[in-house]
């Protein structure tokens, strides 16, 4: 059994919207991540994927957000209990993060070398020239053909794929145990996407780095992850191994998501979609949050919210639904 | 960069020509006959005519412009009508106090303006933000002649801490440079704040924090450095404004600088001196703009000069 690295339990993150009002972006989220595992976190925009990752990193400066309850235990230490200073020594060193838009995520007024050296020297007591050598090595490791040239470049002189490689190099330069990748390939074109995903897999197998991969692209999840969490309206609605998730989705939302991915040769002319839209955080429906969009919804769904419960015989599989996943093999069919 | 600088300097020449024409025209459009004022209230029409003859004011306008331009090109700006000395000798001694005051005003205004702007941006919506912006709004709103008089009333007349006029001791620099810098400080503070707020929202700030960088460095090394481009633009333009803004402060505090010389010369219709001063102020604006444009290249790597 693989060693546990991260345990998120009952994580609830709120954003203050007024003097006494707030909205809950992430509600009672529980999951875990093993060393060397790639875990997918899937959902539509606004479902709380990114907020979950920002909660782990404690990156709420400049926003009205805060972790309201729950614990985030990383290698035995509860991150929510750490001071700002302690948290800073974990960020970038033990947990690092890459973002959706590599071009704007790099500082346009600083050379690549300055940004990499800054990251290296922040957590390592090395000289500038040593840091530079290490930066150059990191760039080669992420597949940049001419690291010296790239080090001297400014971000605007790099392509999107190159920028993301630089971001990955920066995230890896302190050999973190865990990397959070927040939609790392969304802004890149398809061939570059494949290269970046390949690179991330490579890193995982080389350094045994755990990766929390946040995406709305089910194809990426299928390609990369062993396990996936499906999020909806700030809650996890289904957790399953990737094989099970695609072969037999249980939650009607997951079923809808998978059905809305186009398949070659399926002969379908119009793509199925889930009717309605994600509920407003400040006006959440009572009961199951997905009920208003669910074609199976019954009275009980609109009144009480189901728990995220283990699916019988599902090998760690969990589902948050009143109707499905209660007995073995009972699945919603689109 | 060098080629760009040369190109910019060359392109300033036609601009200066146009400015000189405008300046020449303006002085002739000011109401009041210079000859009549120079000759004095009691002068007879014969005496006035005589003065006019002496100063070449009888010549056709076009010829006067020709003479003026010829003088400019040979760096001969003529003689002051008021005291007969060359324009150069009239202006030169007035230079030092104005430059001193301008630099002093610029220094404190930039330092305080930047500091207030950064603090306001970082503590947005908090008390410090409101306090900073109230200071800034007051700075913009208070006219410098009024502010100067109020400061004199308080610090010189009531409290007796500082001298009323002149530039004798270091103490006498405080009030004039404060008066001059107030508006500039306020504008720099507001620009720094808005520019910082814009940059603090950017993705690369989140990256810097995700690296584990402390807030101090996130703000200074990342957000502030990227805000500088906009701040430098305003600061440059404000220095230009400061030299001309010295008119108010020098008049209120009776300082013999360029600004007061301009006011006095206009009153006396000493148009040779007025023309020279206006030309100097324009030139200084052009030079500062050039410096700002060249600084862009240093601050923003995306700017290329070709």
Interface residues (C-beta under 8 A of the other chain):
Chain A: X57 X59 X61 X62 X88 X89 X90 X91 X92 X93 X96 X97 X99 X101 X104 X105 X106 X107 X108 X109 X110 X111 X118 X119 X122 X123 X154 X156 X167 X170
Chain B: X200 X201 X202 X203 X204 X205 X206 X207 X208 X209 X210 X211 X212 X213 X214 X215 X221 X222 X225 X226 X299 X300 X301 X302
